[in-house]
Amino acid sequence: MSLTPSPWTPDRIAELRRLFEAGYSCSQIAREISVSRNAVIGKLSRLGLNRPPGERGPQNRPGPKQTIRRSPFRMLSVVRAGADGKAPVVDDYVDDGQRCSLFELSPQSCRWPIGSPGADDFGFCGNAPAAGLPYCPHHARMAYQPAARRQTGTGGR
């Protein structure tokens, strides 16, 4: 038997029910009646009070986080095309003149690391990235290879 008194007085339970029916979230209810969110969740469960799946209260919650889904097929099609998305890339030459440091990186520069981290000559490619990818077309071909080529070890271009 616990020696600490229960935080659930009849007044708090009535307030819990009122706030729940008004559509408050568990966090909001917890702040209103000065208990933890987990205490609210537990008490609601013991009282058999549940919201239907997908129902939200009147609170303004942001929608689902917008994520960019990168399909492997889309990435490979971008890799096989040029930076402009039209001309195929056939050369293996990478201009090393755009190399930049971590502090010089921008969304308009390839993020492929060159060298060993910690070495004096370490940097990033810095060339223009392929559309929608963090790497230039040459480094994107190295990074995004079809699964069959990765498994056989014949990747590269």
C-alpha positions in Angstrom: 0.0 0.0 0.0 1.3 3.4 -1.0 1.8 6.1 1.7 1.4 9.0 -0.8 -2.1 10.2 -1.3 -3.7 9.9 -4.7 -3.7 13.1 -6.8 -7.1 12.1 -8.1 -9.7 13.8 -5.9 -13.4 13.8 -7.0 -13.0 17.4 -8.2 -9.9 16.6 -10.3 -11.7 13.6 -11.9 -14.7 15.8 -12.7 -12.3 18.4 -14.2 -10.5 15.7 -16.2 -13.8 14.5 -17.7 -14.9 18.0 -18.6 -11.6 18.9 -20.3 -11.5 15.5 -22.1 -15.0 16.0 -23.4 -14.0 19.6 -24.5 -11.3 18.0 -26.7 -8.2 19.1 -24.8 -5.0 17.0 -25.3 -3.5 15.0 -22.5 -0.7 17.6 -22.1 -3.2 20.4 -21.9 -5.3 18.6 -19.3 -2.2 17.8 -17.3 -1.2 21.5 -17.2 -4.7 22.5 -16.2 -5.1 20.1 -13.3 -1.4 20.1 -12.3 -0.5 16.5 -12.8 1.8 14.7 -15.2 0.7 13.8 -18.7 1.3 10.1 -17.9 -1.0 10.4 -14.9 -3.7 11.8 -17.2 -3.3 9.1 -19.8 -3.4 6.4 -17.0 -6.5 7.8 -15.4 -8.3 8.2 -18.7 -7.5 4.6 -19.5 -8.8 3.4 -16.1 -12.0 5.4 -16.6 -12.4 3.9 -20.0 -12.3 7.3 -21.7 -10.9 6.9 -25.2 -11.1 9.1 -28.3 -11.9 7.5 -31.6 -8.8 6.9 -33.8 -7.8 10.0 -35.8 -10.0 12.4 -33.7 -8.2 15.5 -32.6 -9.4 18.2 -30.3 -9.8 21.9 -31.1 -6.1 22.5 -30.5 -4.1 23.7 -33.5 -1.6 21.1 -34.2 0.6 21.2 -37.3 -0.1 18.7 -40.0 2.2 15.8 -40.7 5.8 16.7 -41.3 6.4 17.3 -45.0 9.2 15.0 -46.1 10.8 14.8 -49.5 10.5 11.2 -50.7 13.4 10.3 -52.9 12.6 7.3 -55.0 15.6 5.2 -55.9 14.4 5.2 -59.5 14.0 9.0 -59.6 17.5 9.4 -58.1 19.0 7.0 -60.7 17.2 8.9 -63.5 18.7 12.2 -62.2 22.1 10.6 -61.9 22.0 9.3 -65.5 21.0 12.7 -66.8 23.1 15.8 -66.6 22.8 18.6 -64.0 20.2 20.3 -66.3 18.2 17.1 -66.3 18.5 16.6 -70.1 21.9 15.8 -71.4 23.4 12.5 -70.4 26.6 12.6 -68.5 29.3 10.5 -70.1 32.6 11.9 -68.8 34.3 10.7 -65.7 36.3 13.9 -65.2 35.5 15.9 -62.1 36.7 19.5 -62.0 38.6 19.9 -58.7 38.7 23.7 -58.8 35.5 24.1 -56.9 36.7 22.3 -53.7 35.3 24.0 -50.6 35.5 23.7 -46.8 32.6 22.8 -44.5 32.0 26.5 -43.8 31.8 27.3 -47.5 29.2 24.6 -48.3 25.9 25.8 -49.6 22.8 24.2 -51.2 24.4 25.0 -54.6 27.5 22.9 -54.0 28.2 19.2 -54.1 28.7 17.7 -50.6 30.9 14.8 -51.6 33.8 14.6 -49.1 37.3 14.6 -50.6 40.3 13.4 -48.6 40.5 12.2 -45.0 38.7 14.2 -42.3 41.2 15.9 -40.1 43.8 16.2 -42.9 44.9 19.6 -44.1 43.6 19.1 -47.6 40.2 17.7 -46.6 37.2 19.4 -48.3 34.1 18.9 -50.3 33.6 18.7 -54.1 31.8 22.0 -54.4 30.6 21.5 -58.0 27.0 22.2 -59.0 24.7 19.4 -57.6 22.3 17.4 -59.8 18.7 18.6 -59.5 17.3 17.5 -56.2 20.4 15.7 -55.0 23.2 16.7 -52.6 25.9 15.6 -55.1 27.1 16.6 -58.5 26.2 14.1 -61.3 29.6 12.3 -61.1 29.5 11.8 -57.3 25.7 11.0 -57.5 26.6 8.1 -59.8 29.0 6.8 -57.2 26.5 7.3 -54.3 23.3 6.0 -55.9 23.9 2.7 -57.6 21.3 0.1 -58.5 21.1 -2.7 -55.8 22.3 -5.4 -58.2 25.5 -3.5 -59.0 26.2 -2.8 -55.3 25.9 -6.5 -54.4 28.2 -7.7 -57.1 30.8 -5.0 -56.5 30.8 -3.8 -60.1 29.5 -0.3 -59.3 31.4 2.9 -59.9 29.9 4.9 -62.7 
